[in-house]
């Protein structure tokens, strides 16, 4: 019996050895690689620089009088200037004279009437006809680089140049009278007003004299404006026809001499 048990035991051990248990190999996970952040400078250096195309410089063409128009003569320009001054500001001269002599005449109605004339000649008439009374009398008008009428505020601002000079001159006279009486707040205010208002007319005058294209401050500001000759409008009717008759009267008086050289 002992031998049989040993033989059975040996057989069972052989069976166990014949079917060995599988050995599971342990998988070693790789350690995570730390990504080092690059500095801004390194990233900028690696990025290819964008090359911008070289822009060609635009050559500005000089502003010249458009084709088909002729500059107004010197006489026409002086006639236009004189008529516009007489209509817009001439009424103030007798009023200042009356005030200077210390007369007791009430000039309120004259001032109101004069202001109506000024507003009508510098704002209303240019807005409707693109010309002032001075332009109608001198047979002139304004054109821009496209041969069109400029915006009507151009005539208003240009007409206010005379008022700038008048107000500045009055402010300077007040300052001079105040200097003899001592410095005061009023003289300081008028001094500032006089200096500010005289600047645009001075710039306008210097630009007229020094520039070859004959454009002043406001002419340049509005993109280039010239005063040109204009003929009689056959289609004018009503009150426009009466304005045309002012040009006929000036022409009959020799105020529109076409033979004079233009500037």
C-alpha positions as CSV (number, residue, x, y, z in Angstrom):
1,X,0.0,0.0,0.0
2,X,2.8,2.4,0.7
3,X,4.3,2.0,-2.7
4,X,1.0,2.6,-4.5
5,X,0.4,5.9,-2.6
6,X,3.9,7.1,-3.4
7,X,3.3,6.2,-7.1
8,X,0.0,8.2,-7.1
9,X,1.7,11.1,-5.4
10,X,4.5,11.2,-8.0
11,X,1.9,11.1,-10.8
12,X,0.0,14.0,-9.4
13,X,3.1,16.1,-9.1
14,X,4.0,15.4,-12.7
15,X,0.6,16.5,-13.8
16,X,1.0,19.7,-11.9
17,X,4.4,20.4,-13.4
18,X,3.0,19.7,-16.9
19,X,0.6,22.6,-16.6
20,X,2.6,25.5,-15.1
21,X,0.9,28.7,-14.2
22,X,1.6,31.5,-16.7
23,X,3.9,34.3,-15.4
24,X,2.4,37.8,-16.0
25,X,5.2,40.2,-16.9
26,X,4.8,43.6,-15.3
27,X,4.6,46.6,-17.8
28,X,6.7,49.5,-16.7
29,X,5.0,52.8,-17.7
30,X,7.4,55.5,-19.0
31,X,7.8,58.5,-16.9
32,X,6.0,61.6,-18.4
33,X,8.4,64.0,-20.2
34,X,8.2,67.5,-18.8
35,X,7.7,70.1,-21.6
36,X,9.7,73.1,-20.9
37,X,8.0,76.4,-21.9
38,X,10.0,78.5,-24.2
39,X,10.4,82.2,-23.4
40,X,8.7,84.9,-25.4
41,X,11.9,86.0,-26.9
42,X,12.7,82.5,-28.2
43,X,9.2,82.2,-29.7
44,X,9.5,85.5,-31.4
45,X,12.9,84.6,-32.8
46,X,11.6,81.4,-34.3
47,X,8.5,83.0,-35.9
48,X,9.2,84.2,-39.4
49,X,8.9,88.0,-39.6
50,X,6.2,89.2,-41.9
51,X,7.5,91.4,-44.6
52,X,5.2,94.2,-45.4
53,X,5.0,95.3,-49.0
54,X,6.6,98.7,-49.6
55,X,3.9,101.3,-50.2
56,X,4.5,103.6,-53.0
57,X,4.3,107.2,-52.1
58,X,1.5,108.9,-53.8
59,X,2.5,112.1,-55.6
60,X,-0.1,114.7,-55.0
61,X,-0.9,116.6,-58.2
62,X,-0.8,120.3,-57.7
63,X,-4.2,122.0,-57.4
64,X,-4.8,124.0,-60.5
65,X,-7.7,125.8,-62.1
66,X,-10.0,123.3,-63.9
67,X,-10.1,123.3,-67.7
68,X,-12.7,125.5,-69.3
69,X,-12.6,128.3,-66.8
70,X,-10.7,131.7,-66.8
71,X,-9.5,133.5,-63.7
72,X,-11.3,136.7,-62.9
73,X,-9.4,139.9,-63.6
74,X,-7.9,142.1,-60.9
75,X,-10.6,144.7,-61.6
76,X,-13.3,142.2,-61.2
77,X,-11.9,141.0,-57.9
78,X,-11.7,144.6,-56.6
79,X,-15.2,145.3,-57.7
80,X,-16.5,142.2,-56.0
81,X,-14.6,143.1,-52.8
82,X,-15.9,146.7,-52.7
83,X,-19.5,145.8,-53.4
84,X,-19.6,143.0,-50.8
85,X,-18.1,145.3,-48.2
86,X,-20.6,148.1,-49.0
87,X,-23.6,145.7,-48.7
88,X,-22.4,143.7,-45.7
89,X,-20.7,146.3,-43.6
90,X,-21.2,149.7,-45.2
91,X,-24.3,150.4,-43.1
92,X,-22.1,150.3,-39.9
93,X,-20.0,153.3,-40.9
94,X,-22.7,156.0,-40.5
95,X,-23.9,154.4,-37.3
96,X,-20.4,154.4,-35.8
97,X,-20.1,158.1,-36.9
98,X,-23.3,159.0,-35.1
99,X,-22.2,157.1,-32.0
100,X,-18.8,158.8,-32.1
101,X,-20.2,162.3,-32.2
102,X,-22.4,161.5,-29.3
103,X,-25.7,162.0,-31.0
104,X,-28.9,161.0,-29.3
105,X,-30.3,159.3,-32.5
106,X,-31.8,155.9,-31.9
107,X,-30.0,153.6,-34.3
108,X,-31.6,150.3,-33.3
109,X,-33.7,150.0,-36.5
110,X,-30.7,150.8,-38.7
111,X,-28.6,148.1,-37.0
112,X,-31.4,145.5,-37.4
113,X,-31.7,146.5,-41.1
114,X,-27.9,146.3,-41.5
115,X,-27.8,142.9,-39.9
116,X,-30.4,141.7,-42.4
117,X,-28.3,142.9,-45.2
118,X,-25.2,141.1,-43.8
119,X,-26.9,137.8,-43.2
120,X,-28.7,138.0,-46.6
121,X,-25.4,138.7,-48.5
122,X,-23.2,136.3,-46.6
123,X,-25.6,133.4,-45.9
124,X,-29.0,133.5,-47.7
125,X,-27.9,134.5,-51.2
126,X,-24.9,132.1,-51.3
127,X,-27.1,129.3,-50.1
128,X,-29.5,129.8,-53.0
129,X,-27.4,131.1,-55.8
130,X,-23.8,130.2,-54.8
131,X,-22.9,133.9,-55.4
132,X,-22.9,137.1,-53.3
133,X,-24.1,140.4,-54.6
134,X,-20.5,141.3,-55.2
135,X,-20.2,138.3,-57.5
136,X,-23.4,139.2,-59.4
137,X,-22.2,142.8,-60.0
138,X,-18.6,141.7,-61.0
139,X,-19.8,138.8,-63.1
140,X,-17.8,136.3,-61.2
141,X,-18.3,133.1,-59.3
142,X,-16.3,130.4,-57.4
143,X,-15.4,126.9,-58.7
144,X,-13.5,124.0,-57.1
145,X,-11.1,121.6,-58.7
146,X,-14.0,119.6,-60.2
147,X,-15.4,122.7,-61.8
148,X,-18.4,122.8,-59.5
149,X,-19.7,125.4,-57.0
150,X,-18.1,125.1,-53.6
151,X,-20.3,124.6,-50.5
152,X,-22.1,127.8,-49.6
153,X,-20.4,128.1,-46.1
154,X,-17.2,128.9,-48.1
155,X,-18.7,132.3,-49.1
156,X,-19.9,132.9,-45.6
157,X,-16.6,132.2,-43.9
158,X,-14.7,134.2,-46.6
159,X,-17.0,137.1,-46.1
160,X,-16.5,137.0,-42.4
161,X,-12.8,137.8,-42.9
162,X,-13.7,141.5,-43.0
163,X,-15.6,141.3,-39.7
164,X,-12.6,139.5,-38.2
165,X,-10.4,142.5,-39.1
166,X,-12.9,145.1,-37.9
167,X,-13.5,143.4,-34.6
168,X,-9.8,142.8,-34.1
169,X,-9.0,146.5,-34.9
170,X,-11.7,147.6,-32.4
171,X,-10.3,145.3,-29.7
172,X,-6.8,146.7,-30.3
173,X,-8.1,150.3,-29.9
174,X,-9.8,149.4,-26.7
175,X,-6.6,147.8,-25.4
176,X,-4.6,150.9,-26.2
177,X,-7.1,153.1,-24.4
178,X,-7.1,150.8,-21.4
179,X,-3.3,150.8,-21.2
180,X,-3.4,154.5,-20.3
181,X,-6.0,153.8,-17.6
182,X,-4.2,150.8,-16.2
183,X,-4.5,147.1,-16.7
184,X,-7.9,145.5,-16.2
185,X,-10.0,142.4,-16.9
186,X,-11.7,144.1,-19.9
187,X,-8.5,145.0,-21.6
188,X,-7.2,141.4,-21.1
189,X,-10.3,140.0,-22.7
190,X,-10.2,142.4,-25.7
191,X,-6.5,141.7,-26.1
192,X,-7.1,138.0,-26.4
193,X,-10.1,138.5,-28.8
194,X,-8.0,140.8,-31.0
195,X,-5.1,138.4,-31.2
196,X,-7.3,135.4,-32.0
197,X,-9.4,137.1,-34.7
198,X,-6.5,138.7,-36.5
199,X,-4.7,135.4,-37.0
200,X,-6.9,133.9,-39.8
201,X,-6.8,137.1,-42.0
202,X,-3.0,137.3,-41.6
203,X,-2.6,133.6,-42.6
204,X,-5.0,134.1,-45.5
205,X,-3.0,137.2,-46.8
206,X,0.4,135.5,-46.5
207,X,-0.8,132.4,-48.4
208,X,-2.2,134.5,-51.2
209,X,1.1,136.3,-51.6
210,X,3.5,133.4,-51.3
211,X,1.7,130.5,-53.0
212,X,1.9,130.1,-56.8
213,X,-1.6,128.7,-57.2
214,X,-3.1,131.9,-55.7
215,X,-5.0,130.0,-53.0
216,X,-5.6,131.5,-49.6
217,X,-6.5,129.9,-46.3
218,X,-10.1,129.3,-46.9
219,X,-9.6,128.4,-50.6
220,X,-7.2,125.6,-49.5
221,X,-9.4,124.5,-46.6
222,X,-12.3,123.8,-48.9
223,X,-10.1,121.8,-51.3
224,X,-9.1,124.4,-53.8
225,X,-11.4,127.3,-54.9
226,X,-10.9,129.9,-57.5
227,X,-12.8,133.0,-58.6
228,X,-13.6,132.8,-62.3
229,X,-15.3,134.9,-64.9
230,X,-18.9,134.1,-65.7
231,X,-21.2,135.4,-68.4
232,X,-24.7,136.6,-68.4
233,X,-27.3,133.9,-67.6
234,X,-30.0,133.9,-70.2
235,X,-32.3,131.7,-68.1
236,X,-32.4,134.1,-65.1
237,X,-35.9,135.1,-64.2
238,X,-37.6,137.2,-61.5
239,X,-35.2,138.6,-58.8
240,X,-32.3,136.7,-60.4
241,X,-32.8,138.8,-63.5
242,X,-32.6,141.9,-61.4
243,X,-29.2,140.7,-60.0
244,X,-28.1,140.1,-63.6
245,X,-29.0,143.7,-64.4
246,X,-26.5,144.8,-61.7
247,X,-23.7,143.2,-63.8
248,X,-25.0,145.1,-66.8
249,X,-24.7,148.3,-64.9
250,X,-21.2,147.6,-63.7
251,X,-20.2,146.6,-67.3
252,X,-21.6,149.9,-68.7
253,X,-19.5,151.8,-66.1
254,X,-16.3,150.1,-67.1
255,X,-15.9,148.1,-63.9
256,X,-15.5,144.8,-65.8
257,X,-12.6,145.5,-68.1
258,X,-12.0,142.2,-69.8
259,X,-8.7,143.3,-71.2
260,X,-6.9,143.5,-67.9
261,X,-4.4,140.7,-67.2
262,X,-5.4,138.0,-64.8
263,X,-3.4,137.1,-61.8
